[in-house]
Every structure is written in structure tokens, then in C-alpha cells.
């Protein structure tokens, strides 16, 4: 069977390990401090979400219609399979129970555990996924995509789900691969200023890690307490430090990705 090629394909490659060049201009630090204070005040009063759950959707009561209903011209590709009990059983052989979130029926109410993963930041796009997988390593990602490719299961990769264009949520019943449990700093070289981090690390967590070492991430966003570095890199996020440091892609030195053949590859000097 030829590999699926549209954006819902199980072969979607996202950055799972990134290099960022950290820089420390003294004039930027006060700006960063003010940005953090503003973000803290703007999110005060939100319901605290459990670990790995996008916070932006926890207080929504009136749900937007399903994306498939709002855009009936978009049809589910029949070449993609439906999720079965056998698929779920296989994923349980790959991941621990705490890394699998499943519901026998699509979520329909805001309080559903699955709803934050099916709904975008602005409550504009909503899917009907019944399964969220939380890989902890690049190897986990490889195993998940290998199986999804063999079964023709559509996949949508997801970070902090803070995007504003609906690209991180399913349109139909795609399997969601959420990166929030791949959230570690792997290593940091204080001489070169190069940090290696998982794609699921929260931007603010990475910035705090580097601030303690007299460095700074060349990126600052209002959603820094929720957004993840993998999503920042994949969208070339701008933010408050764009004019000072330039495009985020200019600071990315390499990516470790799971390729269309589900092999793990390391790329340097990639054109992003």
C-alpha cells in the first residue's frame, strides 16, 4: 500500500529533539521579566489542568461545532482505517497505561478528559479523536508511527495545543500523538550556548533552565507557560524577541525526526 500523503498521514514528521542557540544580551532580561509577569496576570483564575492537558480549553462551556460539520466540503479519506480494539491492545504493548488516554466514544462535552486534545486554543476547531498517545522517547514515537503506517491510521502530532490555526487538533478521528511527556533538557554546553531538548518541553521551563545558567532562549511568547518547543520550531514562532534575535529557525542547529519510513534520523543544517 503506498504511504498516505496528506496532512493527516501517520507519516507526519515533527521535530522531536531540537538544538537552540542560547544568547544573553543584558538588555533583554528586563523585557523577559516583564513578559513573564504579564503572562502570569493574564492567566490568573484559570482552572488548573492536570499534567499534559492544554490549559486553554479547561474553562470552555459552549463548544464550537465539529470541524467536519462547519466545513462539510472536507471529507474523511476512506483509505484511512478506523481504530479497533486490536489497535488499542497493540498500543498497550508499546506504552504504559499512564501514556494512553482512550474513550470508547468521541467526546461531546467540555468536561471530557479527551476534549482538551480535540479542541484548539480559541475554540474554533474540534475533532472526534478517541485516543491520545503520550510517547516518552523518540523510540516510542517510531514504534507508534510504524504501526499506524502499517494499519493506515491517520495521526496528528500535538504539542501544547496553543496554536491559532487548528493545526494541532484532529479534523476527524485521527490518533493524537501528544509530546508533553517528552519534556527534558538532554544537555547544555555553556561554552557554545547549545542546548539539546525534547520537543515537548515547555518554553518557559527551558527559558528558566537557561536563565539560571546566564543564557536565554531567543523566543518569548504570551503562551510560554503552555506552548512546547517542538511546536515553536515547527511553526517558526515569532514573539517578543523576534526583532532582537531574528527568526527562530535561524537558531535551530539540528533536528532528530522520525522519517516517513519511521526511521529515526538526525539532520544538520536543515532547510526549514
C-alpha positions, -999 to +999 in steps of 0.1 A: +000+000+000+015+034-009+021+057+021-006+083+027+005+118+017-020+143+031-015+162+064-034+136+084-010+109+074+007+087+100+040+097+084+039+133+096+074+142+108+077+168+136+108+178+155+113+155+184+147+168+195+159+203+189+191+224+192+186+260+201+214+286+202+210+304+235+222+341+238+224+365+266+222+402+258+218+420+292+192+444+278+168+416+271+165+403+306+142+431+319+120+426+289+117+389+296+109+395+332+081+419+323+067+394+297+066+367+324+047+390+348+022+399+321+016+362+312+011+353+349-016+380+353-033+372+321-038+336+330-048+342+367-081+325+376-078+297+350-087+262+363-056+243+369-053+215+344-037+181+351-002+174+337-001+172+299-036+188+295-037+220+274-049+247+299-066+269+273-097+247+270-104+239+306-130+267+312-149+264+279-186+256+283-201+262+248-182+241+224-177+250+188-193+227+162-172+199+149-148+210+122-163+183+099-197+200+104-185+235+099-167+225+068-187+198+051-166+201+020-138+184+039-143+146+037-126+119+057-103+100+033-116+064+031-081+050+027-076+056+064-087+028+088-109+030+118-095+024+153-102-011+166-099-029+199-069-048+184-052-014+177-058-003+213-044-036+226-013-032+205-006+003+218-008-011+253+021-033+244+041-002+234+032+022+262+023+021+299-014+027+308-005+062+320+006+071+285-027+062+269-059+081+271-089+064+254-126+067+253-150+042+237-169+071+222-159+105+209-160+133+235-191+155+233-189+177+265-163+202+277-156+182+309-145+151+289-108+141+295-103+139+258-119+173+249-088+194+256-069+174+230-097+176+204-103+214+208-080+242+197-068+272+217-096+296+205-124+270+205-127+273+167-118+237+156-129+204+171-123+168+162-135+135+174-104+115+183-109+088+209-072+081+215-043+102+227-008+086+230+020+101+251+054+088+239+083+094+263+111+087+239+119+090+202+118+052+200+082+053+213+074+077+185+090+054+160+070+024+172+037+043+172+042+056+136+054+023+123+022+006+135+000+035+123+016+034+089+011-004+086-026+000+097-032+032+077-043+050+109-043+088+105-022+107+130-020+143+142+011+153+162+003+177+191+024+199+214+010+224+239-020+230+216-016+267+218-016+273+180-042+296+165-048+279+131-061+245+143-031+225+130-026+206+163-061+191+166-078+164+146-103+171+120-119+137+122-109+107+144-071+108+140-049+093+166-033+121+186+004+118+194+009+143+222+045+152+230+040+166+265+058+137+282+090+142+262+099+172+282+135+170+293+166+191+287+191+165+274+223+185+277+236+220+276+271+234+266+277+267+284+307+274+261+289+272+228+255+281+242+239+250+225+211+232+243+195+198+233+160+195+245+129+173+239+103+188+216+077+185+244+095+208+269+075+239+278+091+270+265+091+287+299+107+257+316+135+258+290+139+295+295+141+292+333+167+264+329+189+286+307+183+318+328+198+300+358+229+295+336+231+331+323+216+323+289+183+329+273+160+313+247+158+336+216+120+333+218+093+347+241+055+343+238+024+351+258+017+313+258+052+304+270+038+287+301+019+262+279+035+261+244+061+235+236+094+240+218+086+214+191+056+234+181+075+266+183+101+252+159+076+236+135+057+269+131+088+292+133+071+311+161+080+348+164+071+365+196+086+393+217+123+386+209+119+383+171+133+418+162+163+412+185+173+377+176+156+371+142+137+340+130+137+310+154+147+288+125+180+307+124+188+294+159+179+257+152+211+238+146+196+203+140+166+181+144+160+145+153+129+133+135+110+102+127+110+099+089+083+088+065+098+053+068+095+056+106+133+055+110+150+079+134+172+104+115+194+132+127+196+162+104+220+191+105+218+224+086+182+216+076+163+240+054+132+248+075 
